Amino acid sequence: MNVTFPKPKIALAATGGLALAALLIPASPTAADTALQAEAKSIAAPDCAKEKCVALTFDDGPGQYTDTVLDALADHDAKATFYVLGSKVGNFPDTVERMADDGHEIGNHTWKHDDLATLSGSAIKDDLERTDKAIEDITGEKPTTMRPPYGSLNDTAREAIDKPIVLWDVDTLDWQSRDTGAVTDVTLEQTDRGSVVLFHDIHESTVDAVPGILDGLAEDGYTFVTVSELTGNDLEPGVAITDAR
């Protein structure tokens, strides 16, 4: 289905019958425009009820290797989710903007990786709001999901977090092994339909593993989607999930 969006309106300024300039004035988005855009996005999203979907997720960036991950994902026409730290977003604005432009999901991973189970409810809210704003300032949109550092939660954190909480069911332990082969093996051996796989794009060894992982999972019939595509946005604030099975 082809969706056509309205073209910009053109205004001509004239003096003595002669056009002096042509100015492009973008039309204000209407409800119909918004509906068409939403429909186009929905059409493009894979149907994970029918396809063998997996969500690859990358924590603790953006960093110096993140663009290399984005290159590999683009080469495979794959989508992923990046749980970014608010304190790093301003250091790599072009990378964050590219994440959004390439169709990846950007999630909230707190400002500087504090253990939320050690913070008060108000401190958690302030932290997440500060991180949301840093991301929104670049992409124009706030994250719709979050991931707590270390996967650490308590009742106070669950009550304070106003977004769905996304954990994982495949832990590559890439931060521990720093071994490209080990990261690849764990991913290919443990990933199942509906899995959420945890990586860290701040480690070069992990980034080096990504092309082989994409090749291997693609050969096994997997479709690479964002967390929200995997879950169908059927998530509740403060509730944690590990996968879509």
Secondary structure as UniProt FT lines:
FT   STRAND          9..15
FT   TURN            16..17
FT   STRAND          18..25
FT   HELIX           31..44
FT   TURN            48..50
FT   STRAND          53..59
FT   TURN            64..65
FT   HELIX           66..75
FT   TURN            76..77
FT   STRAND          81..84
FT   HELIX           86..89
FT   TURN            90..91
FT   HELIX           93..101
FT   TURN            102..103
FT   STRAND          105..108
FT   HELIX           116..118
FT   HELIX           121..139
FT   HELIX           149..151
FT   HELIX           155..160
FT   STRAND          165..166
FT   STRAND          170..171
FT   HELIX           174..177
FT   HELIX           180..190
FT   TURN            193..194
FT   STRAND          196..200
FT   TURN            201..202
FT   HELIX           204..219
FT   TURN            220..221
FT   STRAND          223..225
FT   HELIX           227..231
FT   TURN            232..233
FT   TURN            237..238
FT   STRAND          240..241
//
